[in-house]
Amino acid sequence: EILRFGGNGRLMKKLNIWCLFDDCYGSWNKFSQDQEDNYISIGINDNNWNNYYKINLSIQNENLIKELETLPKPDPIVASPPCESWSIADNQQRLWREQQGNNIKVHLKSDIEHNNKTMHPTRKRDYYKQWRTTLNGISTTLGLLKVIEHFKPPIWIIENPASSKIWEFINENVGLIGHKNKTYYNAYDLNFTKKPTIFFANISLNLKKDHIKQLIPWEKTIGYDKRSSIPQELLKDIIKQVKEKYE
């Protein structure tokens, strides 16, 4: 066990921080390079980064828990499950189930085809491809909730856009209790869009709320990986507050 001094001068062990779905830009992996704690990036892509593990984080993976148990037990878990399934960012018609009481409504293919006729050409989506995205979002979210339930980390944090339907899904299906810590990306870095974001956690985080109106269509100037990244100063603020809980 590796020890370090905390902010109050007390000796404490280094934290094992699981960073789930740390893919695309690899925000947590990049942040971890100059940090003293043990960051473990776990994703679903083929990345050759340091301390990165490719694991199918879907509930469909029958060996999910067994594979994760080979890693050091997590202190905090931070996670950014795929948000496309729960968003209307590129589609006027959200293709996912709407639950009203015991009734479940599924958008029909004809609804999507009709909607596509009036949409911008670049925003048309393949019906079956969108369903794959939807099912992937549901299965990875359930996989994440299963991981939290099994490992019972002292602190867990789930990130997704503030407008994401993932919050309703979590509430309706497992009723996970926590704090919706809201912030804005360009409150931490003016090179980012405003992007209202929730860090749903079992702890309260005092995150910045001040932001500015985006003057340039930021998302059009960079690629998808960068758009899906998280400001490094925001990660620094979150980890600082997490570590204070351990001290």
C-alpha positions in Angstrom: 0.0 0.0 0.0 1.5 3.3 -1.1 1.0 6.2 1.3 1.1 10.0 0.8 0.4 13.1 2.9 -3.0 14.7 2.7 -3.8 18.4 2.7 -4.0 18.3 6.5 -0.6 16.6 6.9 -2.0 13.2 7.7 -0.6 10.2 6.0 -3.1 8.5 3.7 -3.0 5.9 1.0 -3.1 6.7 -2.7 -6.6 6.4 -4.2 -7.5 3.9 -6.8 -9.7 5.9 -9.2 -11.7 3.9 -11.7 -12.5 6.0 -14.8 -15.2 4.2 -16.7 -16.0 4.9 -20.4 -12.8 6.9 -20.6 -12.7 6.6 -24.4 -12.5 9.0 -27.3 -10.5 11.9 -26.1 -9.6 10.1 -22.9 -10.0 13.1 -20.6 -9.4 11.3 -17.4 -6.4 9.4 -18.8 -4.8 12.7 -19.9 -5.5 14.3 -16.6 -3.9 11.4 -14.7 -0.5 11.9 -16.2 0.7 14.4 -13.6 -1.4 13.1 -10.6 -0.2 11.1 -7.6 -3.1 8.8 -7.3 -3.7 5.6 -9.3 -6.0 6.3 -12.2 -7.3 3.3 -14.0 -9.0 4.1 -17.3 -11.6 1.5 -18.4 -13.2 1.7 -21.8 -14.7 -0.1 -24.7 -12.2 0.9 -27.4 -8.7 -0.2 -28.5 -6.5 2.4 -26.9 -2.8 2.0 -26.1 -2.7 4.4 -23.3 -1.0 3.8 -20.0 -3.2 2.1 -17.3 -6.0 1.6 -19.8 -8.1 -1.6 -19.9 -10.5 -2.5 -22.6 -13.6 -4.2 -21.0 -17.1 -4.6 -22.3 -18.9 -2.5 -19.7 -22.4 -3.5 -21.0 -24.8 -5.5 -18.8 -24.7 -8.0 -21.6 -21.2 -9.0 -20.6 -21.8 -11.9 -18.3 -18.2 -11.7 -17.0 -18.3 -7.9 -16.3 -17.8 -8.2 -12.6 -15.3 -11.0 -12.8 -13.1 -9.0 -15.2 -13.3 -5.9 -13.1 -12.4 -7.8 -9.9 -8.9 -8.4 -11.3 -8.2 -4.7 -10.9 -7.4 -2.8 -7.6 -10.7 -2.2 -5.7 -12.0 1.3 -6.5 -12.0 4.1 -4.0 -14.0 6.5 -6.2 -15.6 5.6 -9.5 -16.1 8.3 -12.1 -18.0 7.4 -15.3 -19.2 9.1 -18.5 -21.5 6.5 -20.1 -22.3 7.0 -23.8 -24.6 10.1 -24.0 -25.8 9.8 -27.7 -28.6 7.4 -26.8 -30.1 9.9 -24.4 -29.6 13.1 -26.4 -31.4 15.0 -29.2 -28.2 16.8 -30.2 -28.2 15.4 -33.8 -31.8 14.3 -34.1 -35.2 15.9 -33.7 -36.8 12.6 -32.8 -35.4 10.9 -29.7 -35.4 7.1 -30.5 -35.8 5.6 -27.1 -38.7 4.3 -25.0 -41.0 6.7 -23.3 -42.4 5.3 -20.1 -45.6 6.7 -18.7 -46.7 4.6 -15.7 -46.9 1.0 -17.0 -47.2 2.1 -20.6 -44.2 2.1 -22.9 -44.3 3.9 -26.2 -41.7 3.2 -28.9 -41.3 5.6 -31.8 -42.2 3.9 -35.0 -40.0 3.7 -38.1 -42.6 5.6 -40.0 -42.3 8.5 -37.5 -38.6 8.7 -38.1 -38.9 8.5 -41.8 -41.5 11.3 -41.8 -39.3 13.4 -39.5 -36.3 12.9 -41.8 -38.1 14.5 -44.7 -38.1 17.8 -42.8 -34.7 17.5 -41.2 -31.4 19.0 -42.3 -29.7 16.4 -44.7 -26.7 15.9 -42.4 -29.0 15.1 -39.4 -30.8 12.2 -40.9 -30.2 9.0 -39.1 -30.5 5.3 -40.1 -33.4 3.8 -38.1 -31.6 0.6 -37.2 -28.3 2.2 -36.5 -30.1 4.6 -34.1 -31.7 1.6 -32.3 -28.2 0.1 -31.9 -27.1 3.3 -30.3 -30.2 3.3 -28.1 -29.7 -0.3 -26.9 -26.0 0.4 -26.3 -26.9 3.3 -24.1 -29.3 1.3 -22.1 -27.0 -1.7 -21.7 -24.0 0.3 -20.7 -25.9 2.4 -18.2 -27.3 -0.8 -16.6 -23.7 -2.2 -16.6 -22.5 0.9 -14.8 -25.2 0.7 -12.2 -24.4 -3.0 -11.6 -20.8 -2.1 -11.1 -21.6 0.6 -8.5 -24.0 -1.8 -6.8 -21.4 -4.6 -6.6 -18.3 -2.7 -5.7 -20.0 -0.1 -3.4 -17.3 2.6 -3.8 -17.3 5.2 -1.1 -17.8 7.8 -3.8 -19.3 7.5 -7.3 -19.8 10.1 -9.9 -21.8 9.8 -13.2 -21.4 12.5 -15.9 -23.9 13.3 -18.7 -25.4 16.4 -20.3 -28.0 18.1 -18.1 -30.7 17.5 -20.8 -29.9 13.8 -21.0 -32.7 11.3 -20.5 -30.3 9.1 -18.7 -31.4 10.7 -15.4 -35.0 9.7 -15.9 -33.9 6.2 -16.9 -31.8 5.8 -13.8 -34.5 7.1 -11.6 -37.3 4.9 -13.1 -35.2 1.7 -13.2 -33.1 1.6 -10.1 -33.9 4.8 -8.1 -30.2 5.6 -7.4 -30.2 8.4 -4.9 -27.6 11.2 -5.3 -26.9 14.8 -5.9 -27.3 16.4 -9.4 -24.2 18.6 -9.4 -24.7 21.0 -12.3 -22.0 23.0 -14.0 -21.0 24.5 -17.4 -17.9 23.6 -19.4 -16.9 27.1 -20.3 -17.1 28.1 -16.6 -13.8 26.3 -16.4 -12.4 26.8 -19.9 -13.5 29.5 -22.4 -12.3 27.3 -25.2 -15.2 25.0 -24.5 -18.9 25.5 -25.2 -21.3 26.3 -22.4 -22.6 22.7 -22.3 -24.8 22.4 -19.2 -23.6 19.2 -17.6 -24.6 17.1 -14.6 -22.2 15.2 -12.4 -24.6 12.9 -10.5 -22.9 11.7 -7.4 -23.4 10.4 -3.9 -21.6 13.5 -2.6 -22.4 17.2 -3.1 -19.9 19.0 -5.3 -19.5 22.8 -5.3 -19.0 23.3 -9.0 -18.8 26.6 -10.9 -22.0 28.0 -12.4 -20.7 31.2 -14.1 -20.6 30.9 -17.9 -20.7 32.9 -21.0 -22.8 32.8 -24.2 -20.9 31.0 -26.9 -20.1 33.5 -29.7 -18.6 30.9 -32.1 -20.2 27.6 -33.1 -17.6 25.8 -31.1 -18.7 22.3 -32.1 -18.1 23.0 -35.8 -14.5 23.9 -35.3 -13.3 20.6 -33.8 -13.8 16.9 -34.1 -16.2 14.6 -32.2 -13.5 13.4 -29.7 -12.6 16.9 -28.6 -16.3 17.8 -28.3 -16.8 14.8 -26.0 -13.9 15.8 -23.8 -14.1 17.4 -20.4 -12.1 20.5 -19.4 -9.1 19.6 -17.4 -9.7 22.3 -14.9 -13.1 20.9 -14.2 -11.6 17.4 -13.6 -9.1 19.0 -11.3 -11.8 20.7 -9.3 -13.8 17.5 -9.0 -10.8 15.4 -7.8 -9.8 18.1 -5.3 -13.2 17.9 -3.7 -13.3 14.1 -3.8 -9.9 13.9 -2.1 -11.1 16.3 0.6 -13.7 13.7 1.5 -11.0 11.2 2.2 -8.9 13.5 4.3 
